[in-house]
Amino acid sequence: MNKIAIIEDDIDICNMIAKFLENNKYIVHYALNGAEGIELCKSLVPDLIILDIMLPRLNGNDVLQRLRKFTNAPVIVVSAKTMVQTKIDLLKLGADDYMTKPFDLHELLARIEANLKRTSNTSCQNDTLTYRDIEINNSLVYIKEVLVPFTSTELKILRLLLQYPQKIFSKQNLYESIWNETYAYDDDTINTHISHIRKKIKAITNEDYIQTIWGIGYKIK
């Protein structure tokens, strides 16, 4: 059974989500503030994390940054904030998905299952993939032999680009390949993930490995 960690300061929301997920065969633990949430994730080693942003003691942005130092588990942010820039900022920090409160529990379950499926598919791809200075080995990314942390979604996108270096992927191609759902044309999710991948590669190589083909999409150089 998959383990889910919830970091949320509203105990009623925690209990509601926990009961629903436990009825759907998940093991659920929760913490009511950011500091306790980090300790919970270190001890539990969850398969997926549900994270609120407005948290006492340590806000969600800081929690997300600290989580990404020791876990690549998918993180679904749930927040009352509706601004597009908030979503973009959190994706840049390493979130895999974002839901706005109030949310439907069945949609949350669908997103959990989709994120876990992506993680499972990535972990099953144990073959080594090498392209120039980048090597993906057992879901770990090495750039010039330096281990660089990638979220499960970033890893999935990078692997797809590296597998087909001559192919130009539109945002719709990438989104529907990764999320297995219809692409919304005003969705900036792919741009945000591509930007994050670029920065991680460039920090080591001082090169931009991903080429933007204006009006079409992206390809590996």
N, C-alpha and C positions, 0 to 999 in steps of 0.2 A: 504493500500500500504506500502511495506517495504521501510525503510529509509536507504540510503547508504551515508556514509561519505567518501570522498576522501581526502587524505593528500598527496599532490604532488606539487612540486614547478614549474612544467612546465604547464603554463596556457592553452597551446594548447592541451596537453594531458588531462587535467582536462575537458576542454570543449568537447573534442572528446568522452571521456568516459561518461560524464554527458548526452550529447545529445543521445547517443546510449541507455543508461539505461533508460532515461526518455521515449524514444520511446517504451521501453519494460515494461512500467508501474511501474517504480521505482521513488521514491522521492530522489533527489540527491543534496547534499551540498558539497562544497569543501573548503579546506584551503590551502594556498600556503607556509606555513612553519610549523615546528613541534609544536611550542608553540601555534599558532592559531589552529592547528589541535586538540590539547588536549582540548582546550576550546570549540571548535565546538562539540566534542564528549560528553563533559559534558552537554552541553545545548541541543543538538539534541537528545541524547540517540539513536544512530543509531542501526539498526538491523545487520549491517555488515559494516566493515571498510576496505577500500583499502588504503594501506600504501606504499609510496615510502621510500627508505632508505637514499638516498643522499639529505638531506633537510637542508635548512638554519635555523639558530638559535638553532635548537635542532635536532640531527640526528635521523634517523628512529629507531635505536636500543633503544635509550633513550625514544623516544616516545612510543614504544611498551611496555617497562617496566612500564612506567607511566600509560598507558592505562589499563594494567592488574591489577592496583590497584583499579580500579573502574568499569570496564566493562568486561563481559565475551563474548561480541559480537565477532563473528568470524572475524579474521583479515587475509586478503589476502595481502601478500607482493608482490609488483611488483618492480623489480629492474633490472638494467643492469648487475649486478654482477652474474657470472655464476658458481663460485666455489661451490663445494658441501659443503665445510665447512661453507660457509656463510649461506646456507640453513639450515644446522644442527643447527648453533648458533641461528638463528632466531626462529626455531621451539622450541628450548630450552627456549627462552625468552617468548614464548607464542603465536607465529604465528600459524594459522591453515592451511595455504596454501601458496604456493610460485609460482610466475610466473616470467619468465625472459623476459625482454624487448629485442626486440619488441615482442608484443603478439597480438594474434588475438582476436578481440572483442567478437566473438561468443564463443571462448573458455573461455574468462573471464566470460561471462554470464553463461555458463554451470557450472563453478566453483562456482559462486555466488549462483546459484540455489541449487547446491549440498550442500554447506555449510549451507545455510538457511534451507534446508530440514533436515540436521542432527540436527541443533539446535531445529527445530520444533519437531522432533521425540523425542529428549531428554526431552524437556519441557513437552511433553505429558505424559511422564512416571512419574507420580506423586506419585506412590506407594513408600513406604519407603523400602529401601533395606539395610540390616544390615549384616555385616560380621566381626566378632571379634571386633576390635576397630573402624571400619569404618561404617559410616551410610550415605546413600544418601537419602535425603529427599527434594522433590520438586526441583531437580536439584542442590541442595546445598550439599556439601560434608563436613561432620564432622568427624574428626579423634580425638578420645579421647575427644569428645565434643568440640573440637576446630574447628571453621569454616575455611576451607582451600580453597583458590581460585583454581579452575581447569578451563582450557579452555573447550569449548564445545567438542572438539575432545578428549581431555584427559578424560573427563567425560564419553563419549561414550565408550571408550576403557575400562575404569575402571568398568563401569556398566556391560559390557559384561563378563569380567573376573569374577566378583563377582557373577553373575547370574549362572555361571557354574563352580564352584570351582574345580570340579574333571576333567574338560576337559582341554586338552592341545591344545592351539591355535597356529597354525603356523602363520608366518608373513603374508602369503597369506590369511589365514582365516580372520585375523583381518583387513587387508587392504580392502579386498573385502566386508566385512561386514559393514565397516565404510564408505568407499568412494563409494561403488557400482560401481567400475570400475576395470578393469583387473590389477592385480598386476605386476609391473615390478621388476624382481628379483634383480636388482642392486640398488633398491630404499631403502634408509636408513631411511625413514620416520617413520616407526613403531618403530625401535630401538630407535630413538630419543624421541618419545613420551613415550615409556616405561621407558626410563631412567629418564625423567622428572617426571613421576608419582611416580617412586620408590623414588626419592629424596624427594618429597613432603610428602610421607608417612613416610619415615625413619626419616625425620626431627622432627616428632612428636613422633613416636613410638620407634625409634632407632632399628627398625627391617626391614628386607627386605621381604616384603609381596609377591613379584612376583618372582617366580622361573623360571630360564632359563633351559629348557630341551635341551641340546646341540644337534644341528642338527635337532631339531623338532620344538620347539617354546617356548611358555610361558604358565604358569598356576599360579593361586593363591595358596599360601601355606596354 
